Amino acid sequence: MPNRPSAGDESTLLRWMRLEIGRINDGVVAERKSLSRLLREEHPSSITKGGNRYDFDPDVLLRLEQAFPGELQRRLRLPILFYFDSTVPDSFFLADEAALQALQTLQEISPLRRMQGGRVWIAKPLVYAIMNRYPTAVQIVMG
């Protein structure tokens, strides 16, 4: 077929990449809930973009409750989302002031870090370490 796009055509590749990124992000929580709300639920959970149930680890939620004042428990939405940007291969960015404050309270991120342009960049190894310490409370979003 003479009008069929080539597999190497840039627009074809971009459409394919968007489709794959969408599939990857299907596991990301669609409705982030406050920590205080999750603590009131018998089975703390939410729904992913793909429509599946996402269960939070109750022990992690209790650890966070003990670490944060009530005001931060109401403001913090879980899971904390770190965003991947292909133009910055060694870091993820955080775009949530309450999440930054929470991670600083937990001493996971330096208190000297500040948002610039609505973002704070965090090195990938640090993000992975945070994810391991607080399973289900942190997710990575592909952009």
RARA-V283150 format. One record per backbone hydrogen bond with DSSP energy under -0.5 kcal/mol. NH is the residue of the N-H (numbers start at 0). CO is the residue of the C=O. If there is no record, write none. Layout:
BEGIN
<<NH,CO> <NH,CO>>
END
This chain:
BEGIN
<<3,0> <8,5> <12,8> <13,9> <14,10> <15,11> <16,12> <17,13> <18,14> <19,15> <20,16> <21,17> <22,18> <23,19> <24,20> <25,22> <26,23> <27,24> <29,46> <30,46> <31,29> <32,77> <34,72> <34,75> <35,72> <37,33> <38,34> <39,35> <39,36> <40,36> <40,37> <43,40> <45,53> <47,51> <48,27> <49,25> <50,47> <53,45> <54,52> <55,43> <57,55> <60,56> <61,57> <62,58> <63,59> <64,60> <65,61> <66,62> <67,63> <72,68> <73,69> <74,70> <75,71> <77,32> <79,136> <81,79> <81,138> <82,92> <83,140> <84,90> <87,84> <90,87> <91,121> <92,82> <93,119> <94,80> <99,95> <100,96> <101,97> <102,98> <103,99> <104,100> <105,101> <106,103> <107,102> <108,102> <112,109> <115,118> <118,115> <119,93> <121,91> <123,89> <125,122> <126,122> <127,123> <128,124> <129,125> <130,126> <131,127> <132,128> <133,129> <136,133> <138,79> <140,81> <142,83>>
END
